[in-house]
């Protein structure tokens, strides 16, 4: 489906009074075309096009920017952090991403319930242990914890990126829970095998 850069996605037509830049419209169009729907997290920013632009820029840099971490690793962190915080929106949306990226229809659910019983690699387990501790007891992170990441094969830049992803999802979890953000129904069915 070809759309002009300045055309709003269907989901935004009722909010066409927002003064969105062409760049933001293009980003939202891409999300809607890729997923088949526009995530509610973006719609929640309709009250402020400036905050929507900032959120999209920050989110895209953290999740899609140049990094030694794969998108799957970042999404696994998102699920583990969101599980600790009991964030309904992020658990539903990011476990769908884990299912899709891993081509494993149950990995997202396992990460929600108890990531320690998952069959992720040793390296990813060390990363998820760090994410858990940083979420639950950030002031207790010490050099030993960072050294465990290094021994598992993470660079200093990777450690920064892990911290940034953990911090981002602790922020979005609180935003979603505080505003009672509801996940799109479509997320529940993504990348699940039909029985």
Backbone torsions as a table, in degrees:
resi	resn	phi	psi	omega
1	UNK	NA	121.6	-179.9
2	UNK	-94.6	129.0	177.5
3	UNK	-126.7	145.9	172.8
4	UNK	-67.6	151.9	-179.2
5	UNK	-61.0	-27.9	-176.7
6	UNK	-95.5	6.3	179.1
7	UNK	-88.7	135.3	179.2
8	UNK	-77.4	144.1	172.3
9	UNK	-61.8	157.8	179.9
10	UNK	-52.2	-42.8	-177.4
11	UNK	-62.0	-21.0	-177.5
12	UNK	-99.9	-5.4	-173.5
13	UNK	-55.7	-38.5	179.9
14	UNK	-71.7	-15.5	179.3
15	UNK	-110.0	30.4	-174.1
16	UNK	-66.8	-11.5	177.6
17	UNK	-72.8	-13.5	176.7
18	UNK	-64.3	139.8	179.6
19	UNK	-91.7	76.3	-178.4
20	UNK	-90.8	138.3	176.1
21	UNK	-70.6	159.6	176.7
22	UNK	-58.9	-35.9	-179.9
23	UNK	-61.6	-44.0	179.5
24	UNK	-67.4	-41.0	178.4
25	UNK	-60.2	-40.8	179.2
26	UNK	-63.9	-44.7	179.4
27	UNK	-60.4	-46.8	-179.9
28	UNK	-64.7	-39.3	176.3
29	UNK	-59.2	-43.2	-179.1
30	UNK	-62.9	-42.8	177.2
31	UNK	-60.1	-47.2	-176.8
32	UNK	-65.3	-39.8	179.5
33	UNK	-69.4	-38.8	-178.8
34	UNK	-69.7	-45.9	-174.2
35	UNK	-89.3	-24.6	-174.2
36	UNK	88.9	2.5	177.6
37	UNK	-160.7	162.3	177.5
38	UNK	-99.5	121.0	-178.0
39	UNK	-56.5	138.8	-179.0
40	UNK	-61.0	-25.7	179.0
41	UNK	-59.9	-36.5	178.7
42	UNK	-73.0	-39.5	178.4
43	UNK	-62.7	-28.2	-178.4
44	UNK	-66.0	-16.0	179.9
45	UNK	-94.0	8.8	-177.8
46	UNK	-58.3	-22.8	-180.0
47	UNK	-70.2	-15.3	-177.9
48	UNK	-151.6	105.1	178.8
49	UNK	-64.5	-29.9	178.7
50	UNK	-65.7	-44.0	179.4
51	UNK	-69.5	-35.5	176.3
52	UNK	-61.6	-45.8	179.4
53	UNK	-61.6	-42.8	178.9
54	UNK	-64.3	-43.9	-179.5
55	UNK	-62.8	-46.7	-179.7
56	UNK	-61.4	-42.8	179.8
57	UNK	-63.5	-45.4	-179.3
58	UNK	-65.8	-46.9	179.9
59	UNK	-60.4	-45.2	-178.0
60	UNK	-67.6	-36.0	177.9
61	UNK	-66.6	-43.9	-178.1
62	UNK	-70.1	-45.5	-173.5
63	UNK	-87.1	-31.9	-173.8
64	UNK	-116.6	-6.1	-178.9
65	UNK	-69.5	169.0	-179.6
66	UNK	-60.0	125.6	-175.2
67	UNK	-159.1	153.3	172.3
68	UNK	-77.4	-12.4	177.0
69	UNK	-87.5	142.1	175.4
70	UNK	-79.5	162.0	176.0
71	UNK	-61.6	-36.9	177.4
72	UNK	-61.7	-43.8	178.5
73	UNK	-60.1	-41.9	179.2
74	UNK	-64.6	-40.6	179.4
75	UNK	-68.5	-34.8	176.1
76	UNK	-64.5	-41.9	175.5
77	UNK	-59.3	-43.8	-179.8
78	UNK	-56.9	-42.7	-178.2
79	UNK	-69.1	-44.2	-178.6
80	UNK	-64.8	-45.3	177.9
81	UNK	-61.7	-44.5	-178.3
82	UNK	-67.1	-29.9	176.4
83	UNK	-67.6	-43.9	177.9
84	UNK	-60.3	-39.8	-177.3
85	UNK	-88.7	-0.4	-179.1
86	UNK	52.6	44.0	-179.3
87	UNK	-89.1	105.5	-176.9
88	UNK	-56.3	-51.2	-176.7
89	UNK	-57.6	-53.1	-174.3
90	UNK	-69.9	-32.9	177.1
91	UNK	-63.3	-43.7	-178.8
92	UNK	-68.5	-48.2	-174.7
93	UNK	-72.3	-40.6	-175.4
94	UNK	-84.4	-24.9	172.4
95	UNK	-68.7	-31.3	174.1
96	UNK	-63.7	-41.4	177.9
97	UNK	-64.5	-40.0	177.8
98	UNK	-62.6	-44.7	178.2
99	UNK	-57.7	-44.8	-176.6
100	UNK	-68.6	-48.1	-175.7
101	UNK	-70.8	-32.1	-177.7
102	UNK	-89.7	-13.3	-173.8
103	UNK	57.2	32.9	-179.2
104	UNK	-127.4	108.7	-173.4
105	UNK	-69.3	-8.6	-178.7
106	UNK	-116.5	-10.1	-175.6
107	UNK	-59.3	-43.7	179.8
108	UNK	-58.4	-41.8	180.0
109	UNK	-67.7	-38.9	178.2
110	UNK	-64.0	-42.5	179.2
111	UNK	-62.7	-34.6	178.1
112	UNK	-65.0	-45.7	-173.2
113	UNK	-78.4	-47.8	-178.0
114	UNK	-168.0	92.4	-175.9
115	UNK	-58.5	-23.6	-177.0
116	UNK	-66.7	-20.7	178.9
117	UNK	-95.1	4.1	178.9
118	UNK	-75.6	162.4	179.7
119	UNK	-99.3	34.3	176.4
120	UNK	-69.9	163.8	-179.1
121	UNK	-64.9	162.1	176.3
122	UNK	-56.2	-44.0	-179.0
123	UNK	-58.8	-46.4	-179.7
124	UNK	-67.9	-33.6	177.7
125	UNK	-64.1	-42.6	177.4
126	UNK	-60.7	-42.6	178.9
127	UNK	-61.0	-45.1	-178.7
128	UNK	-69.5	-34.7	174.5
129	UNK	-61.2	-42.4	178.7
130	UNK	-64.1	-43.9	179.8
131	UNK	-60.7	-40.5	178.3
132	UNK	-63.0	-48.9	-177.8
133	UNK	-65.2	-40.5	179.7
134	UNK	-63.9	-32.9	178.5
135	UNK	-75.9	-44.7	-175.3
136	UNK	-82.0	-38.6	-172.4
137	UNK	-142.5	62.8	-172.9
138	UNK	-58.2	-33.5	-178.2
139	UNK	-71.2	-13.1	-179.8
140	UNK	-95.4	-0.7	174.2
141	UNK	-65.3	133.5	-179.9
142	UNK	-139.3	-174.1	-176.0
143	UNK	-62.9	-32.1	176.9
144	UNK	-58.2	-44.0	-179.3
145	UNK	-63.8	-42.7	178.1
146	UNK	-67.1	-36.8	179.2
147	UNK	-66.0	-34.9	175.5
148	UNK	-61.2	-39.5	176.7
149	UNK	-65.0	-42.8	179.0
150	UNK	-61.8	-45.1	179.9
151	UNK	-61.6	-30.9	179.4
152	UNK	-78.6	-8.2	175.8
153	UNK	110.5	11.1	179.2
154	UNK	-90.2	138.1	177.5
155	UNK	-83.1	173.1	176.7
156	UNK	-61.3	-40.1	177.2
157	UNK	-64.7	-38.1	177.7
158	UNK	-62.7	-40.8	179.9
159	UNK	-62.3	-42.5	175.5
160	UNK	-58.4	-47.0	-177.8
161	UNK	-63.7	-39.0	176.3
162	UNK	-59.8	-47.8	179.5
163	UNK	-60.3	-40.2	-178.5
164	UNK	-67.0	-41.5	178.5
165	UNK	-65.7	-43.9	177.3
166	UNK	-58.9	-47.4	179.9
167	UNK	-62.4	-40.9	-179.1
168	UNK	-62.3	-43.7	-177.7
169	UNK	-77.2	-26.2	170.2
170	UNK	-64.4	-36.6	175.7
171	UNK	-66.9	-52.2	-176.5
172	UNK	-67.0	-33.3	176.2
173	UNK	-59.2	-44.5	-178.9
174	UNK	-69.7	-36.8	176.5
175	UNK	-64.0	-46.1	-178.6
176	UNK	-66.5	-44.8	-179.3
177	UNK	-68.7	-40.4	-178.5
178	UNK	-65.6	-28.9	-178.4
179	UNK	-104.0	4.2	-177.9
180	UNK	55.7	47.8	179.0
181	UNK	-69.6	130.2	-177.6
182	UNK	-104.0	130.8	179.4
183	UNK	-69.7	148.7	174.7
184	UNK	-61.2	136.9	-179.8
185	UNK	-58.0	-33.0	-177.5
186	UNK	-57.9	-29.8	-179.2
187	UNK	-60.1	-35.5	-175.6
188	UNK	-61.0	-28.4	-172.9
189	UNK	-101.0	-7.6	-175.5
190	UNK	-67.5	133.0	173.7
191	UNK	56.3	36.8	172.7
192	UNK	-109.4	138.9	177.5
193	UNK	-74.9	138.4	177.1
194	UNK	-79.3	136.5	-178.9
195	UNK	-94.6	NA	NA
